[in-house]
Amino acid sequence: MQVWLREAPTAVLKRAEDLAVELAQRHFEADRLRDALKQYRIAQVFGAELTRRSER
């Protein structure tokens, strides 16, 4: 373990841990949003195709 890390106050380490967890949560949420957007785009294409076919 780095010397500075052993000497860091507990409050600083806790804050660093909190920030790391928050950042990981944001990345997770961003991934979920990207997946949802992909699914939405697929649904739009599928819906447009169904509409096109029903208008024939």
mmCIF file of the C-alpha atoms, coordinates in Angstrom:
data_MODEL
# 
_entry.id   MODEL 
# 
loop_
_atom_site.group_PDB 
_atom_site.id 
_atom_site.type_symbol 
_atom_site.label_atom_id 
_atom_site.label_alt_id 
_atom_site.label_comp_id 
_atom_site.label_asym_id 
_atom_site.label_entity_id 
_atom_site.label_seq_id 
_atom_site.pdbx_PDB_ins_code 
_atom_site.Cartn_x 
_atom_site.Cartn_y 
_atom_site.Cartn_z 
_atom_site.occupancy 
_atom_site.B_iso_or_equiv 
_atom_site.pdbx_formal_charge 
_atom_site.auth_seq_id 
_atom_site.auth_comp_id 
_atom_site.auth_asym_id 
_atom_site.auth_atom_id 
_atom_site.pdbx_PDB_model_num 
ATOM 1  C CA . MET A 1 1  ? 0.000   0.000  0.000   1.00 0.00 ? 1  MET A CA 1 
ATOM 2  C CA . GLN A 1 2  ? 1.232   3.484  -0.793  1.00 0.00 ? 2  GLN A CA 1 
ATOM 3  C CA . VAL A 1 3  ? 2.568   5.421  2.194   1.00 0.00 ? 3  VAL A CA 1 
ATOM 4  C CA . TRP A 1 4  ? 0.349   8.423  1.497   1.00 0.00 ? 4  TRP A CA 1 
ATOM 5  C CA . LEU A 1 5  ? -2.683  6.139  1.441   1.00 0.00 ? 5  LEU A CA 1 
ATOM 6  C CA . ARG A 1 6  ? -1.875  4.704  4.855   1.00 0.00 ? 6  ARG A CA 1 
ATOM 7  C CA . GLU A 1 7  ? -1.489  8.223  6.212   1.00 0.00 ? 7  GLU A CA 1 
ATOM 8  C CA . ALA A 1 8  ? -4.651  9.658  4.641   1.00 0.00 ? 8  ALA A CA 1 
ATOM 9  C CA . PRO A 1 9  ? -7.395  10.580 7.084   1.00 0.00 ? 9  PRO A CA 1 
ATOM 10 C CA . THR A 1 10 ? -10.344 8.200  7.245   1.00 0.00 ? 10 THR A CA 1 
ATOM 11 C CA . ALA A 1 11 ? -12.722 10.938 6.067   1.00 0.00 ? 11 ALA A CA 1 
ATOM 12 C CA . VAL A 1 12 ? -10.638 11.450 2.918   1.00 0.00 ? 12 VAL A CA 1 
ATOM 13 C CA . LEU A 1 13 ? -10.592 7.724  2.180   1.00 0.00 ? 13 LEU A CA 1 
ATOM 14 C CA . LYS A 1 14 ? -14.347 7.485  2.760   1.00 0.00 ? 14 LYS A CA 1 
ATOM 15 C CA . ARG A 1 15 ? -14.960 10.417 0.398   1.00 0.00 ? 15 ARG A CA 1 
ATOM 16 C CA . ALA A 1 16 ? -12.725 8.816  -2.242  1.00 0.00 ? 16 ALA A CA 1 
ATOM 17 C CA . GLU A 1 17 ? -14.653 5.567  -1.874  1.00 0.00 ? 17 GLU A CA 1 
ATOM 18 C CA . ASP A 1 18 ? -17.977 7.422  -2.154  1.00 0.00 ? 18 ASP A CA 1 
ATOM 19 C CA . LEU A 1 19 ? -16.798 9.186  -5.317  1.00 0.00 ? 19 LEU A CA 1 
ATOM 20 C CA . ALA A 1 20 ? -15.604 5.914  -6.840  1.00 0.00 ? 20 ALA A CA 1 
ATOM 21 C CA . VAL A 1 21 ? -18.970 4.275  -6.134  1.00 0.00 ? 21 VAL A CA 1 
ATOM 22 C CA . GLU A 1 22 ? -20.820 7.277  -7.585  1.00 0.00 ? 22 GLU A CA 1 
ATOM 23 C CA . LEU A 1 23 ? -18.697 7.197  -10.728 1.00 0.00 ? 23 LEU A CA 1 
ATOM 24 C CA . ALA A 1 24 ? -19.267 3.454  -11.155 1.00 0.00 ? 24 ALA A CA 1 
ATOM 25 C CA . GLN A 1 25 ? -23.021 4.003  -10.733 1.00 0.00 ? 25 GLN A CA 1 
ATOM 26 C CA . ARG A 1 26 ? -23.004 6.714  -13.402 1.00 0.00 ? 26 ARG A CA 1 
ATOM 27 C CA . HIS A 1 27 ? -21.179 4.431  -15.838 1.00 0.00 ? 27 HIS A CA 1 
ATOM 28 C CA . PHE A 1 28 ? -23.689 1.655  -15.121 1.00 0.00 ? 28 PHE A CA 1 
ATOM 29 C CA . GLU A 1 29 ? -26.607 4.036  -15.692 1.00 0.00 ? 29 GLU A CA 1 
ATOM 30 C CA . ALA A 1 30 ? -25.017 5.358  -18.886 1.00 0.00 ? 30 ALA A CA 1 
ATOM 31 C CA . ASP A 1 31 ? -24.674 1.797  -20.184 1.00 0.00 ? 31 ASP A CA 1 
ATOM 32 C CA . ARG A 1 32 ? -28.340 1.122  -19.377 1.00 0.00 ? 32 ARG A CA 1 
ATOM 33 C CA . LEU A 1 33 ? -29.376 4.323  -21.137 1.00 0.00 ? 33 LEU A CA 1 
ATOM 34 C CA . ARG A 1 34 ? -27.350 3.389  -24.226 1.00 0.00 ? 34 ARG A CA 1 
ATOM 35 C CA . ASP A 1 35 ? -28.989 -0.051 -24.271 1.00 0.00 ? 35 ASP A CA 1 
ATOM 36 C CA . ALA A 1 36 ? -32.444 1.480  -23.878 1.00 0.00 ? 36 ALA A CA 1 
ATOM 37 C CA . LEU A 1 37 ? -31.747 3.905  -26.726 1.00 0.00 ? 37 LEU A CA 1 
ATOM 38 C CA . LYS A 1 38 ? -30.668 1.031  -28.980 1.00 0.00 ? 38 LYS A CA 1 
ATOM 39 C CA . GLN A 1 39 ? -33.872 -0.840 -28.152 1.00 0.00 ? 39 GLN A CA 1 
ATOM 40 C CA . TYR A 1 40 ? -35.926 2.294  -28.804 1.00 0.00 ? 40 TYR A CA 1 
ATOM 41 C CA . ARG A 1 41 ? -34.301 2.763  -32.211 1.00 0.00 ? 41 ARG A CA 1 
ATOM 42 C CA . ILE A 1 42 ? -34.954 -0.876 -33.093 1.00 0.00 ? 42 ILE A CA 1 
ATOM 43 C CA . ALA A 1 43 ? -38.590 -0.451 -32.031 1.00 0.00 ? 43 ALA A CA 1 
ATOM 44 C CA . GLN A 1 44 ? -38.883 2.663  -34.201 1.00 0.00 ? 44 GLN A CA 1 
ATOM 45 C CA . VAL A 1 45 ? -37.616 0.794  -37.260 1.00 0.00 ? 45 VAL A CA 1 
ATOM 46 C CA . PHE A 1 46 ? -39.876 -2.158 -36.532 1.00 0.00 ? 46 PHE A CA 1 
ATOM 47 C CA . GLY A 1 47 ? -42.865 0.153  -36.009 1.00 0.00 ? 47 GLY A CA 1 
ATOM 48 C CA . ALA A 1 48 ? -42.146 2.015  -39.227 1.00 0.00 ? 48 ALA A CA 1 
ATOM 49 C CA . GLU A 1 49 ? -41.984 -1.273 -41.111 1.00 0.00 ? 49 GLU A CA 1 
ATOM 50 C CA . LEU A 1 50 ? -45.287 -2.434 -39.631 1.00 0.00 ? 50 LEU A CA 1 
ATOM 51 C CA . THR A 1 51 ? -46.890 0.882  -40.572 1.00 0.00 ? 51 THR A CA 1 
ATOM 52 C CA . ARG A 1 52 ? -45.509 0.643  -44.099 1.00 0.00 ? 52 ARG A CA 1 
ATOM 53 C CA . ARG A 1 53 ? -46.840 -2.892 -44.521 1.00 0.00 ? 53 ARG A CA 1 
ATOM 54 C CA . SER A 1 54 ? -50.263 -2.033 -43.132 1.00 0.00 ? 54 SER A CA 1 
ATOM 55 C CA . GLU A 1 55 ? -50.604 0.825  -45.630 1.00 0.00 ? 55 GLU A CA 1 
ATOM 56 C CA . ARG A 1 56 ? -50.233 -1.503 -48.610 1.00 0.00 ? 56 ARG A CA 1 
# 
